[in-house]
């Protein structure tokens, strides 16, 4: 039997990530696992060094970005009726989302990573790359990618029946 104690959902607050969160919550509930919801904030200081023209960043900008992301994360994982899984909200600052996700998974003992993906094709993928693809290639555990829009198979009544049958 598969035993999952820690499930990580990586989010960038878009619709694909929301779909991943639905699956992550359902799996965490079914397995009685802790759900870790991770958002990686762009490091504006490092980004300014990488640009062609260095412009010193206002020290308050990073704090404002972090605060806004923290609020979005709080709003995203709110569980008004308390019926969901134990959830840890995690915010990290980095210029490499995929590396940060993999490092967090390694350090936190994550057994499954769930990520939404847009499933870009051909040229768009070649030009933009894919955080999900890099995570799949380097993760220390299985990665479940949810293509958005996905074929919905998370049905609350089915998961409750499965959880009670175990």
Secondary structure in CASP SS format (residue, H / E / C, confidence):
PFRMAT SS
TARGET T0000
AUTHOR 0000-0000-0000
METHOD secondary structure of the structure
MODEL  1
X C 1.00
X C 1.00
X C 1.00
X C 1.00
X C 1.00
X E 1.00
X E 1.00
X E 1.00
X E 1.00
X E 1.00
X C 1.00
X C 1.00
X C 1.00
X C 1.00
X H 1.00
X H 1.00
X H 1.00
X H 1.00
X H 1.00
X H 1.00
X H 1.00
X H 1.00
X H 1.00
X H 1.00
X H 1.00
X H 1.00
X H 1.00
X H 1.00
X H 1.00
X H 1.00
X H 1.00
X C 1.00
X C 1.00
X E 1.00
X E 1.00
X E 1.00
X E 1.00
X E 1.00
X E 1.00
X E 1.00
X E 1.00
X E 1.00
X C 1.00
X H 1.00
X H 1.00
X H 1.00
X H 1.00
X H 1.00
X H 1.00
X H 1.00
X C 1.00
X C 1.00
X C 1.00
X C 1.00
X C 1.00
X C 1.00
X C 1.00
X C 1.00
X H 1.00
X H 1.00
X H 1.00
X H 1.00
X H 1.00
X H 1.00
X H 1.00
X H 1.00
X H 1.00
X H 1.00
X H 1.00
X H 1.00
X H 1.00
X H 1.00
X H 1.00
X H 1.00
X H 1.00
X H 1.00
X C 1.00
X C 1.00
X C 1.00
X C 1.00
X C 1.00
X C 1.00
X C 1.00
X C 1.00
X C 1.00
X C 1.00
X E 1.00
X E 1.00
X E 1.00
X E 1.00
X E 1.00
X E 1.00
X E 1.00
X E 1.00
X C 1.00
X C 1.00
X H 1.00
X H 1.00
X H 1.00
X H 1.00
X H 1.00
X H 1.00
X H 1.00
X H 1.00
X H 1.00
X H 1.00
X H 1.00
X H 1.00
X C 1.00
X C 1.00
X C 1.00
X E 1.00
X E 1.00
X E 1.00
X E 1.00
X E 1.00
X E 1.00
X C 1.00
X C 1.00
X C 1.00
X C 1.00
X H 1.00
X H 1.00
X H 1.00
X H 1.00
X H 1.00
X H 1.00
X H 1.00
X C 1.00
X C 1.00
X H 1.00
X H 1.00
X H 1.00
X H 1.00
X H 1.00
X H 1.00
X H 1.00
X H 1.00
X C 1.00
X C 1.00
X C 1.00
X E 1.00
X E 1.00
X E 1.00
X E 1.00
X E 1.00
X E 1.00
X C 1.00
X C 1.00
X C 1.00
X C 1.00
X C 1.00
X C 1.00
X C 1.00
X C 1.00
X H 1.00
X H 1.00
X H 1.00
X H 1.00
X H 1.00
X H 1.00
X H 1.00
X H 1.00
X H 1.00
X H 1.00
X C 1.00
END
